[in-house]
Amino acid sequence: MQLSDHGEAIIKNFEGLRLSAYRDAAGFWTIGYGSTRYHDGKAVKPADKLANEQQADALLRNTLGAYTDAVNHKVKVPLTQNQFDALVSFTYNTGTASGKTLFEKLNAKDYQGAADQLTEWNKITDPHTGQKIVCDTLVKRRAAERTLFLKP
């Protein structure tokens, strides 16, 4: 499956657009629509800048393939477009290695259990203390991804 335009819009909405590198809530250097790396694998650095929104769009599209591929590889059961979009948004935000229990439930055809697992991923590691803390932004994002996942 491929990410829909609606799915891409959801990711853009949650990530927001920043043309200059910044530290995200977990302390990672980020640019554009939440990218921590460029399409060539190089990490975003503090002084990095993107020229315009079109460059940010290109960066997002160049890096989305890894996340859609990860979801396609992990999922062994049929999905609706909404379910796929929700899972790519989740994977884009958490990383391609995340969500083991979520995908196990999904592949066991426990769609509700998989949806409920999304809301478990609402914490970041505080860059100052190293402790896991609930992040309000992630609470909202996971709730929206869960709603989208469960939407027919």
C-alpha positions as CSV (number, residue, x, y, z in Angstrom):
1,M,0.0,0.0,0.0
2,Q,1.0,3.6,-0.4
3,L,0.3,6.6,1.9
4,S,-2.6,8.6,0.7
5,D,-2.6,12.4,0.3
6,H,-4.8,12.5,3.4
7,G,-2.2,10.5,5.3
8,E,0.6,12.8,4.2
9,A,-1.5,15.8,5.3
10,I,-2.0,14.2,8.8
11,I,1.7,13.8,9.2
12,K,2.4,17.4,8.1
13,N,-0.3,18.7,10.5
14,F,1.2,16.9,13.5
15,E,4.8,17.6,12.7
16,G,4.3,21.2,11.6
17,L,6.7,23.0,9.3
18,R,10.0,24.5,10.4
19,L,12.6,25.6,7.9
20,S,15.4,25.9,10.4
21,A,16.7,23.0,12.5
22,Y,15.3,22.8,16.0
23,R,15.3,20.4,18.9
24,D,12.0,18.5,19.2
25,A,10.4,17.7,22.5
26,A,12.7,14.7,23.0
27,G,15.8,16.7,22.1
28,F,16.4,15.4,18.6
29,W,17.6,17.9,15.9
30,T,14.7,18.1,13.5
31,I,13.8,20.1,10.3
32,G,11.0,20.4,7.8
33,Y,8.1,18.2,8.7
34,G,9.7,16.4,11.6
35,S,12.7,14.9,9.7
36,T,15.7,14.0,11.8
37,R,17.7,12.7,8.8
38,Y,18.0,13.6,5.2
39,H,17.3,11.2,2.3
40,D,21.0,10.3,2.2
41,G,20.9,9.2,5.9
42,K,22.8,12.2,7.2
43,A,21.5,13.6,10.5
44,V,20.0,17.1,10.8
45,K,22.5,19.5,12.5
46,P,21.8,22.7,14.5
47,A,22.6,25.2,11.8
48,D,20.7,23.5,9.0
49,K,18.1,25.4,7.0
50,L,15.7,24.5,4.2
51,A,15.1,27.1,1.5
52,N,11.3,26.9,1.4
53,E,8.2,24.7,1.9
54,Q,8.9,22.9,-1.4
55,Q,12.2,21.7,-0.2
56,A,10.6,20.5,3.0
57,D,7.9,18.7,1.0
58,A,10.7,17.0,-1.1
59,L,12.5,15.9,2.1
60,L,9.3,14.4,3.5
61,R,8.5,12.6,0.3
62,N,12.1,11.3,0.0
63,T,12.1,9.9,3.5
64,L,8.5,8.6,3.7
65,G,9.4,5.5,1.6
66,A,11.2,3.9,4.5
67,Y,8.2,4.2,6.7
68,T,5.6,3.0,4.2
69,D,8.0,0.1,3.4
70,A,8.3,-0.7,7.1
71,V,4.5,-0.8,7.6
72,N,4.1,-2.9,4.4
73,H,6.7,-5.3,5.6
74,K,5.4,-5.7,9.2
75,V,1.7,-6.1,8.3
76,K,0.4,-9.5,7.2
77,V,-3.3,-8.8,7.3
78,P,-5.6,-6.7,5.1
79,L,-5.8,-3.0,5.9
80,T,-8.1,-0.1,5.0
81,Q,-6.4,3.0,3.7
82,N,-7.2,4.8,7.0
83,Q,-5.5,2.0,8.9
84,F,-2.5,2.2,6.7
85,D,-2.3,6.0,7.0
86,A,-2.5,5.8,10.8
87,L,0.2,3.2,11.0
88,V,2.6,5.2,8.7
89,S,2.0,8.3,10.8
90,F,2.8,6.3,13.9
91,T,5.9,4.8,12.4
92,Y,7.1,8.1,11.0
93,N,6.9,9.5,14.5
94,T,8.2,6.6,16.5
95,G,10.6,4.9,14.1
96,T,10.6,1.8,12.0
97,A,11.6,-0.5,14.9
98,S,8.7,0.6,17.2
99,G,5.4,-1.0,18.0
100,K,6.2,-4.7,18.3
101,T,3.1,-5.5,20.4
102,L,0.9,-3.3,18.2
103,F,1.9,-5.2,15.0
104,E,1.7,-8.6,16.8
105,K,-1.9,-7.8,17.8
106,L,-2.7,-6.6,14.3
107,N,-1.2,-9.6,12.6
108,A,-3.3,-11.8,14.9
109,K,-6.3,-9.9,13.5
110,D,-6.9,-8.1,16.8
111,Y,-7.6,-4.8,15.1
112,Q,-9.1,-3.2,18.2
113,G,-6.1,-4.3,20.3
114,A,-3.8,-2.9,17.8
115,A,-5.7,0.4,17.8
116,D,-5.6,0.5,21.6
117,Q,-1.8,-0.1,21.5
118,L,-1.4,3.2,19.6
119,T,-2.3,5.2,22.7
120,E,0.5,3.5,24.7
121,W,3.1,5.4,22.7
122,N,2.5,8.8,24.4
123,K,5.8,9.2,26.2
124,I,9.2,10.8,25.4
125,T,12.5,10.4,27.2
126,D,13.0,13.8,28.9
127,P,16.4,15.0,27.5
128,H,17.2,16.7,30.8
129,T,16.4,13.8,33.2
130,G,16.4,10.7,31.1
131,Q,13.0,9.8,32.6
132,K,10.0,8.7,30.5
133,I,7.3,11.3,30.7
134,V,3.9,11.7,29.1
135,C,3.9,14.2,26.3
136,D,0.6,16.1,25.7
137,T,1.3,16.4,22.0
138,L,1.8,12.7,21.7
139,V,-1.4,12.0,23.6
140,K,-3.3,14.0,21.1
141,R,-1.5,12.5,18.1
142,R,-2.0,8.9,19.2
143,A,-5.7,9.6,19.9
144,A,-6.1,11.0,16.4
145,E,-4.2,8.1,14.9
146,R,-6.3,5.6,16.8
147,T,-9.5,7.4,15.6
148,L,-8.3,7.3,12.0
149,F,-7.3,3.6,12.4
150,L,-10.8,2.7,13.6
151,K,-12.6,4.8,11.0
152,P,-14.1,2.7,8.2
